Amino acid sequence: MGIFWDLMQESKLNDQQQKADNLEERIYLLEKDLAHTKKLLEKTLKALENHLNTDIDGDGKKG
């Protein structure tokens, strides 16, 4: 009976490790996507400020 218990526990540990690995990968991809979105937003804001000739974000600069 002890060997079956050990196998069940090992299986559960492996399942938890896979979930953790998947979560780490998802977080990495979300952080990468967020960085890309922020860059795109900054470019869009600069283009909009240049087009409107207005300081939209309050940083004291237009564009």
DACORJO-V695147 format. One record per pair of residues at least 4 apart in sequence whose ideal C-beta (glycine too) atoms are under 8 Angstrom apart, sorted by the first residue. I is the first residue (numbers start at 1). J is the second residue. D is the distance in whole Angstrom. If there is no record, write none. Layout:
i:I j:J d:D
i:I j:J d:D
//
This chain:
i:1 j:5 d:6
i:2 j:6 d:6
i:3 j:7 d:6
i:4 j:8 d:6
i:5 j:9 d:6
i:6 j:10 d:6
i:7 j:11 d:6
i:8 j:12 d:6
i:9 j:13 d:6
i:10 j:14 d:6
i:11 j:15 d:6
i:12 j:16 d:6
i:13 j:17 d:6
i:14 j:18 d:7
i:15 j:19 d:7
i:16 j:20 d:6
i:17 j:21 d:6
i:18 j:22 d:6
i:19 j:23 d:6
i:20 j:24 d:6
i:21 j:25 d:6
i:22 j:26 d:6
i:23 j:27 d:6
i:24 j:28 d:6
i:25 j:29 d:6
i:26 j:30 d:6
i:27 j:31 d:6
i:28 j:32 d:6
i:29 j:33 d:6
i:30 j:34 d:6
i:31 j:35 d:6
i:32 j:36 d:7
i:33 j:37 d:6
i:34 j:38 d:6
i:35 j:39 d:7
i:36 j:40 d:6
i:37 j:41 d:6
i:38 j:42 d:6
i:39 j:43 d:7
i:40 j:44 d:6
i:41 j:45 d:6
i:42 j:46 d:6
i:43 j:47 d:6
i:44 j:48 d:6
i:45 j:49 d:6
i:45 j:56 d:6
i:45 j:57 d:6
i:46 j:50 d:6
i:46 j:63 d:5
i:47 j:51 d:6
i:47 j:63 d:8
i:48 j:52 d:6
i:48 j:56 d:6
i:49 j:53 d:8
i:49 j:54 d:6
i:49 j:55 d:6
i:49 j:56 d:5
i:49 j:57 d:7
i:49 j:61 d:8
i:49 j:62 d:5
i:49 j:63 d:5
i:50 j:62 d:7
i:50 j:63 d:4
i:52 j:56 d:7
i:53 j:62 d:6
i:54 j:62 d:6
i:55 j:59 d:7
i:55 j:60 d:6
i:55 j:61 d:6
i:55 j:62 d:5
//
